[in-house]
Amino acid sequence: MRNLSITATWLGLAVLGWGSAPAQAGSFSVNPMRVVLSAAKPVAALEVHNDGAEASVVQLELVAWTQGDNADVYAETGELLATPPILTVPPGGSRVVRIGLRRAPDRDRELTYRLYIQEIPPPLAADFQGMRMTLRVGVPVFVAPTAKPKPQLQWRMAAAAEGGIRLSLTNRGNEHVKINDFELSLADGARSLGVQRVSTYVLPGQSRNWLIKMDGSIATGSTLRVKAHTDANVELAANLTLEAT
């Protein structure tokens, strides 16, 4: 089974009918699901595979990726090159895309980008009824710093004004971390307060937070334990004091 990117969006392009009219969509997959570049490896390749029965035309777009206000932020960039910029993938076939670095890696901090692969739909037939869907896949692209990795993660937990607990993670290291899930429990591990699946990147120098709904109330000043798992199969655990709002 091929790896599909963590970011995939279906886009409706045209609605020409109502009721039970079918939706048509292209179908392609991407492997690998992320790209890592470095000073020693300034070029990498990935494969776009067409899972459909018709040829698929896709175009590539590279954007700089940052974070702010608990959200991803994207901007145009010329620091990477993707080739070919437009390609046709035959039915059941594959094409190779190459990503190249056009600048030197940063000395102290990882650089972060996304490669978007967008299907270009063929013209609709005159008698088409329904909705045409196109697939847009986003692949993270990371450029390793020349300095050694320096993991430094800081958790914080506070009672939320809207109820529940607000859990925050600040990445003070020089490379990203991806949290796949976390579990809250009493500090002694006697009772779990719930597991949450998140699949969230926290880029260097950035923070992300999550609102955790609770069935009951937990008094401020209580000590709770957070245990998280990353996509690198690393377990992160810390005891935290629940702060006031």
N, C-alpha and C positions, 0 to 999 in steps of 0.2 A: 504493500500500500504506500502510495506516495504521500509526502508531507505537504499539507496545504497550509498556507500562511496563517498566522494568528489573526490577521485582519482581512476579512473578506466581506465585500458589500455587494448586494444585489441592487441594481439601479433600473427603475422602470423608465423606458424611453418614450413609449407611445401607447395610448389607450384608444383603440379604434372600435371597441365593441363593449357590450355590457352583459350582465347576467352571468351565464356559465361559460363565457368565452375563455379559452385556455391561455396560459402564460407560457411563452417560449423563452428559453435561455440557452446561452452557450455553456460549455463545460470544459474547463482546463484546470490543471494542477501545477504546482511549482515545487521543485526540490533542489536544494535544501530550503528549510523554512527561515533561515537567516544567513547573512553574509558577514564574515569577519575579515577585515583587511588590516594590514600592518605595514611597517617600513620594510619588513622582509617579504611581505606578500601583498603588493599593491594592486594586484588584479585577481579576481575570483570569477568563477563561472557558476551559473545555475541553469537548470533545465525547465523549460515550459512544455508540458505535455497536454495534448489535445485529447480529452476523453470522449469527445462527441463524434458524430457520424459525418460532420461537414467540416471543411476547412475553417479555421478560426484566425482572424486578424487581430493582433493586439499591439498596443503602443506602450512605451515605457516612459515613466516620469520619475525623476529623482528629486527629493525635497530634503532640506535640513529639518531635523527633528529635535525640538526642545520641549520643555514642560513648564507650566505656570498655572497657578490657581487651580491645582488639582486636575489639570487637563493637558492633553498633548497639543503642541503648537507646531505648525509646519510652515516653511517658507521656501521660496525658490533658492536654488543653489547651483553654482558652477564648479563645486569642489570635487564632484564625481562625474564620471562619464559612463553611460549605459549604451551598449551597442549589440545588435542593431536597434535603433530607436523605434522602428515599426517592423513587425515580422508576421509572416503567415505560417501557421502551424497546420500541417495536413491532418486529416482525420486519423486518429489512432497513432499519430506521430509526435515527434518532439523536436524542439529547436533549442540551441544553447545560447544563452545571453551572458555577456561578459560585463562586469562592473570594474571600473578602473579608478584609482585615486589620482587626483590632479593636484594635490597639495601634499606638503609634508605632514605626517601625524603630529598632533600636539604632544609636547614633552610630558605634561603633567596630567592631562585628562583625556579620557576617551571621547571621540567624536561620534555623533549619532545622526543617522539619516534613515529614510525609508525609500524603497523602490516600489512604486506603484505600477502594476501591470493591468492595463485596462483593455477590455475587449472592445473592438470596433465592430458594431453589428452590420450585417449586409442590408441592402435596401429591402423594405417590406414589399411583399406582393400586393397588387392593387386590391385583391379580394381578402386580404388578411383581416381577421377579426380576433381581438384579444389584446394582450399586453406583451411587448417584447422586453425581455430582461437582459441586462448585460452584467458581467462579473468583473469586479475590480478587486485585485488582491494586493495587499501591502506586505512587503518583506523588510524586516529590520536590517539595517546595514551599520555595522560598528567598526570603527577604526581604533585599534588599540594604541594607547599612549606609549611613548618610549620608556617612561618610568615604570617600575614594577607595580603590579596591582596592590592597592592599599584599601582593602575592605574596611569600611567604618560605617556601621548602621546604628541609628539611634531611634528607639521606639518611645512613644509617649501615649498615655491613655487618660482620657478625661471624660467625665459625665457629659452627655450631650443635652443641650437645652430642650431639644425635641424628644428626649427620652432615649434610653439606651446608652451606648458607649461609643465615643469617637476614638478610633485607634489611628495613630499617625506613625509613619516611618520616614525618617530623613536619611538620605544617602550622602554621607560626608566623605565617601571614598572617591576613587578616580575612575571607576567603571560601573556599568549598570548592574542592577540586580532585578530579577523577575520573580515575583512572589506568585506561586500557583495557588496556595491556600494557607489559611491559618486557623488555629484553634485557640479559644480562650478557655481557661479552667481556673478553679481555685488554686492558690499557690501550692497547696499540698497535693494537688492532683486528684483529690477525692471526688470532685464533680466537674464534668465538662459543661461549659456554658454555651457550646455550639461551635461548629466548624463552618467556615465560609470559604467558598471557591471564588478566587478573584482574578487570576491570570493577568497580573498588572506589572508593567515595567516601572522601575524608579531609576531615573537617569542620574548621573553624578551631579551632586550639588542640589538635588531637587527633593521634594517631599510629596507624599501621597497620603490621603487619609480615607478611612472607611467608616461608615456609620453602622454599628452593630445593634440590631434590635434585641431586646431582652424580654423574656416572659415575666421575670420578676425584677426587683430593684436590687442594686448592689450599693452599699454605703460607700461614700467617698472616704478615702483613706484605706480602703481594703487593698490587700495585695493579691493581684491576679497574675497568672502566667500565660504568656503568649508563646505559641509554638508555630512556626511557619516553615514551609517547604519551598525551595526554589527550583527552577528548571534545571539547575546543575546538580540536583539530588543532594542539596545541602540542607540540613535542618538548623533553623535559627530559633533559639529559645531565650526568653528573658522574663524575670519577675518584675512587674511594674506596680506602682502605687496608683490607684484610681484618684485622679485629681478632680477638684471641683470644676464646674463649668467656667 
